[in-house]
Amino acid sequence: MRVLAIDTALGACATAVLDTELGVILAREQLAMQRGHAEALMPLIARVMDAAKSEFATLDRIAVTVGPGSFTGLRVGVSAARGIALAAGKPAVGLSTLSAYAAPFIAADDSTPVAAAIDARHDHVYLQVFGPGGRTLVAPRLASIMEALRVCSSGAPRLVGNAAKLLASAWPVGEPPPAAVEQHAAPEIDWVARLGGAALEVGAPPKPLYLRAADAQPQEASRLARR
């Protein structure tokens, strides 16, 4: 199976092509960026597909991170994945950024808990906690920092994600310290591809996983009264 992986959810614009039969990433590129994903993504995909010597028709699946993350970034990646899947007649699968963050650490050691956290601003994080065997202990949620610490501070978990240091800096006194603190602006695109190759097809096209409403809301005072 050949998988095209796309990630624009957080602090990177990234894509990779994985050949699951060979077990190798044929090509990858990951650019650090907070803005500009829309302009960067399609040229990036073209370069990686060319480096992988692949055509869209030779792909078997498109995998994309669906969030949580940047509202704009998520829409860019999901729209591109759905468009490519439709044009190529191939299935697209959505993967959470939290699971992509956790995947390499679970693969390396599935006996130690992993808490994946993404900065949601305003003293909140997006959080998911994984236990032995990669089993979900705390489902993806928006949580205050205090709530996040309450549910993940026991058991000395590994902290991963772009809010790993944020949680570590507020770690409760008296609790065993985290086993590791791995701060990364975005998940590794290789693991997005690997999760995409292993994911079950659900039939429905991927859609963004927001976990909360957008910060920008219409102002009531600006609404025009109905006549």
C-alpha positions in Angstrom: 0.0 0.0 0.0 1.2 3.5 -0.8 0.0 6.2 1.6 0.2 10.0 1.0 0.3 11.7 4.5 -0.6 15.3 5.0 -0.2 17.4 8.2 -1.1 21.1 8.4 -2.8 21.1 11.9 -0.1 22.8 14.0 3.3 24.3 13.6 4.3 22.6 10.4 3.3 21.9 6.8 4.3 18.4 6.1 3.8 15.5 3.7 5.2 12.1 3.1 4.7 9.0 1.0 4.9 5.6 2.7 5.2 2.2 1.0 3.8 -0.2 3.6 4.9 -3.3 1.8 8.6 -2.2 1.8 8.1 -0.6 5.2 9.9 2.6 4.1 9.1 6.3 3.7 9.8 6.9 0.0 9.9 10.7 0.4 9.1 13.3 3.0 9.3 17.1 3.6 8.3 18.9 6.8 8.5 22.7 6.9 8.1 24.6 10.2 5.5 27.3 10.0 2.7 28.9 11.9 1.0 30.5 9.0 0.9 30.1 5.2 0.0 26.5 5.0 -2.5 27.1 2.2 0.2 28.5 -0.1 2.8 26.0 0.8 0.9 22.7 0.8 0.3 21.9 -2.8 3.8 22.7 -4.0 5.1 20.6 -1.1 2.9 17.7 -2.1 4.1 18.0 -5.7 7.8 17.9 -4.6 7.3 14.9 -2.4 5.3 12.9 -4.9 8.0 13.7 -7.5 10.8 12.6 -5.1 8.8 9.4 -4.3 8.4 8.8 -8.1 4.7 8.4 -7.5 1.6 9.5 -9.3 -1.7 10.1 -7.6 -3.2 7.1 -9.4 -0.6 4.8 -7.8 -1.6 5.9 -4.3 -3.8 3.6 -2.2 -4.8 5.9 0.5 -4.5 9.6 1.7 -4.1 10.2 5.4 -4.5 13.6 7.0 -4.4 15.0 10.5 -7.8 16.3 11.5 -7.1 18.0 14.8 -7.2 19.3 17.3 -5.2 22.2 16.1 -5.3 25.4 14.2 -8.8 26.1 12.7 -7.3 27.4 9.4 -4.6 24.8 9.2 -7.0 21.9 9.7 -9.3 23.2 6.9 -6.3 23.4 4.6 -5.1 19.9 5.1 -8.5 18.2 5.2 -9.7 20.0 2.1 -6.5 19.0 0.2 -6.8 15.4 1.3 -10.5 15.2 0.3 -9.8 16.8 -3.0 -6.9 14.5 -3.9 -8.9 11.5 -2.8 -11.9 12.5 -4.9 -9.7 13.2 -8.0 -7.7 10.0 -7.6 -10.7 7.8 -6.6 -8.9 6.7 -3.5 -10.0 6.6 0.2 -9.0 9.3 2.7 -8.6 8.7 6.4 -8.4 11.2 9.2 -6.1 10.9 12.2 -5.9 12.9 15.4 -2.9 15.0 16.1 -2.8 13.7 19.6 -2.5 10.1 18.5 0.2 11.1 16.0 2.2 12.8 18.7 1.9 9.7 20.9 2.5 7.0 18.3 6.4 6.9 18.3 6.5 6.8 22.1 4.0 4.0 22.4 5.8 2.1 19.7 9.1 2.5 21.6 7.5 1.5 25.0 3.9 0.6 25.4 4.1 0.0 29.1 4.6 3.6 30.2 1.6 6.0 30.0 1.8 8.8 27.4 -0.1 12.1 27.8 -0.3 14.0 24.6 -1.1 17.7 25.0 -1.6 20.6 22.6 -1.7 24.2 23.6 -5.3 25.5 23.3 -4.4 28.9 24.8 -6.1 30.7 27.6 -4.7 28.2 30.2 -6.2 25.2 28.4 -4.9 22.2 26.5 -6.2 19.6 24.2 -5.4 16.3 26.0 -5.4 12.6 25.4 -3.9 10.0 27.8 -2.7 6.6 26.6 -2.1 3.6 28.9 -0.5 0.2 28.5 -0.7 -1.1 24.9 -1.7 2.3 23.6 -5.2 2.0 25.1 -6.9 5.3 25.6 -7.3 6.2 29.3 -8.6 9.7 28.7 -10.4 10.5 25.5 -9.5 13.6 23.5 -10.8 16.6 25.3 -10.4 20.3 26.0 -9.2 20.7 29.5 -7.9 23.4 31.8 -4.3 23.0 32.8 -5.4 22.1 36.3 -7.8 19.5 35.1 -5.2 18.1 32.7 -2.7 17.7 35.6 -5.3 16.1 37.7 -6.0 13.3 35.2 -2.5 12.7 34.0 -0.1 13.4 36.8 -0.2 10.0 38.4 2.0 7.2 37.1 4.8 9.4 35.9 3.7 9.5 32.2 5.7 10.7 29.3 4.5 14.2 28.2 4.5 14.8 24.5 3.1 17.6 22.2 3.5 21.3 21.9 2.2 21.8 25.4 4.5 19.2 27.1 6.7 21.8 28.7 3.6 23.8 29.8 2.3 20.9 31.8 5.7 20.0 33.1 6.2 23.5 34.4 3.0 23.2 36.4 3.5 19.7 37.6 2.1 19.1 41.1 4.5 19.1 44.0 4.8 15.6 45.6 3.8 13.7 42.4 6.5 11.6 40.7 7.9 13.7 37.8 7.1 12.9 34.2 9.2 10.1 32.8 10.0 12.3 29.8 9.1 15.7 28.4 9.1 15.8 24.6 8.2 19.2 23.2 7.6 19.3 19.4 5.8 21.9 17.3 4.0 19.2 15.3 3.8 15.4 15.0 6.4 13.6 12.9 5.0 13.2 9.4 6.4 9.6 9.2 4.1 8.6 12.0 1.1 10.2 10.4 1.8 8.1 7.4 2.3 4.9 9.4 -1.0 5.5 11.3 -2.7 6.2 8.0 -1.5 2.9 6.7 -2.8 1.0 9.7 -6.2 2.9 10.1 -9.5 1.3 9.3 -11.4 2.9 6.5 -14.7 4.4 7.8 -16.2 5.3 4.4 -17.0 8.9 5.3 -14.5 11.6 4.2 -12.3 13.0 7.0 -13.5 16.2 8.8 -11.9 18.5 11.3 -11.8 17.6 15.0 -12.1 20.9 16.7 -13.1 20.0 20.3 -14.3 23.6 20.8 -15.8 26.5 18.9 -13.7 29.0 17.1 -12.4 32.0 19.1 -13.8 34.5 16.6 -17.6 34.8 17.1 -20.1 37.1 15.4 -20.8 40.2 17.5 -24.4 40.6 18.3 -24.2 44.4 18.0 -23.0 44.0 14.4 -26.1 42.0 13.3 -28.6 43.8 11.2 -32.1 43.8 12.6 -34.7 41.9 10.5 -37.3 44.2 9.0 
